[in-house]
């Protein structure tokens, strides 16, 4: 089965993100350099500023003392459980701004390609954001395709 790679750009104060450049320039570089190595497709999702589904829990000091008695794992969504398993304090972030979802032929193909460190792709970050992306990976276990 395929592998899904999620690259998220959190919404944070002072962080800029040029969506137009990201879609029309950066993703063209990604296609050019990563496509031949096993990237099958990509999708860009932009979260509304007030959309709670784009929010996640981060490892920061949690100011609500009633929540401190719970482990961080108990306070976070199952989706991000592995990322923050060892955190002992959490707080909700302002959410995600943009997320890129890429489908790859396999995790091995993605890891080999990413390890190449293709400068044209990796060094392009500075042209569309002054923030750092967060990456999640997962094995695709089922898919569906309409019409339904």
C-alpha positions in Angstrom: 0.0 0.0 0.0 0.9 3.6 -0.4 2.3 6.0 2.2 0.7 9.3 3.1 3.0 12.2 4.1 1.4 15.2 5.8 3.4 18.4 5.9 1.7 21.0 8.0 2.5 24.7 8.5 1.1 25.8 11.9 -0.6 29.2 12.3 1.6 31.2 14.6 1.9 34.9 15.3 4.7 36.5 13.3 4.8 33.6 10.8 4.1 34.5 7.1 3.0 32.0 4.5 2.8 32.7 0.7 0.1 30.3 -0.4 0.3 31.4 -4.1 4.1 30.8 -4.2 3.7 27.5 -2.4 1.2 26.1 -4.9 2.5 27.6 -8.1 6.3 27.5 -7.6 7.3 25.2 -4.7 4.9 22.4 -5.6 6.2 22.5 -9.2 9.7 21.9 -7.8 8.4 19.1 -5.6 6.7 17.5 -8.6 9.9 17.8 -10.8 12.3 16.4 -8.2 10.2 14.0 -6.1 7.8 12.7 -8.8 10.4 10.4 -10.4 11.2 9.0 -7.0 7.7 7.7 -6.1 5.5 10.7 -5.2 2.1 9.8 -6.8 0.0 12.9 -5.9 -0.3 15.9 -3.7 -3.2 17.9 -2.2 -3.0 21.3 -0.5 -5.5 22.1 2.3 -5.9 25.5 3.8 -7.6 25.8 7.2 -9.9 28.7 8.0 -8.5 30.8 10.8 -11.3 29.9 13.2 -11.7 26.3 12.1 -11.1 24.1 15.2 -10.2 21.0 13.1 -6.9 22.6 12.2 -5.9 22.9 15.9 -3.7 20.5 17.7 -2.0 20.1 21.0 1.7 21.1 21.5 4.3 20.5 24.1 4.1 23.7 26.0 3.2 24.8 29.5 -0.5 24.2 30.2 -1.9 27.0 32.4 -5.1 25.2 33.5 -4.2 23.4 36.8 -7.3 21.2 36.5 -5.7 19.6 33.4 -2.3 19.1 34.9 -3.5 16.0 36.8 -4.1 14.3 33.4 -1.2 12.9 31.4 -0.5 14.7 28.1 -1.6 11.6 26.2 -5.0 11.8 27.9 -5.4 15.4 26.7 -4.5 15.0 23.1 -6.3 13.6 20.1 -5.6 10.1 19.0 -4.3 11.4 15.7 -1.3 13.0 17.3 -0.8 10.6 20.1 2.6 9.2 18.9 4.1 12.6 18.3 3.5 13.8 21.8 3.6 10.6 23.8 6.4 11.8 26.1 5.1 15.3 26.7 4.1 16.0 30.3 2.5 19.5 29.6 0.4 20.5 26.7 -1.6 23.5 25.3 -3.7 23.9 22.2 -2.0 25.7 19.4 -3.6 28.4 17.2 -4.1 25.7 14.6 -2.8 24.8 11.2 -2.6 27.3 8.3 -1.8 25.0 5.4 -1.3 21.3 5.0 0.1 19.4 2.1 -0.9 15.7 1.8 1.3 13.7 -0.5 0.8 10.0 -1.5 3.9 8.0 -2.2 4.5 4.5 -3.6 6.1 3.5 -0.3 7.7 4.8 2.9 11.0 3.5 1.6 10.7 5.6 -1.6 9.9 8.7 0.4 12.8 8.2 2.9 15.3 7.6 0.0 14.1 10.7 -1.8 14.0 12.9 1.3 17.5 11.7 2.2 18.8 13.0 -1.1 18.4 16.5 0.4 17.6 18.0 -3.0 18.6 21.6 -2.4 16.2 23.1 -4.9 13.3 21.7 -2.9 14.7 21.9 0.7 16.1 25.4 0.4 13.0 26.8 -1.2 11.3 27.0 2.2 12.6 30.6 2.8 10.7 31.8 -0.3 7.2 31.0 1.0 7.4 31.0 4.8 9.5 32.0 7.8 8.1 29.2 9.8 9.0 25.5 10.1 6.7 22.7 8.9 5.7 19.7 10.9 5.6 16.3 9.2 3.5 13.2 9.9 3.6 9.9 8.0 1.3 7.0 7.8 0.6 3.8 5.8 -2.5 4.0 3.6 -4.7 1.1 4.7 -7.8 1.8 2.6 -9.1 4.2 0.1 -12.4 5.0 -1.7 -13.3 6.8 -4.8 -16.7 8.0 -6.0 -19.1 8.5 -7.4 -21.1 7.4 -4.4 
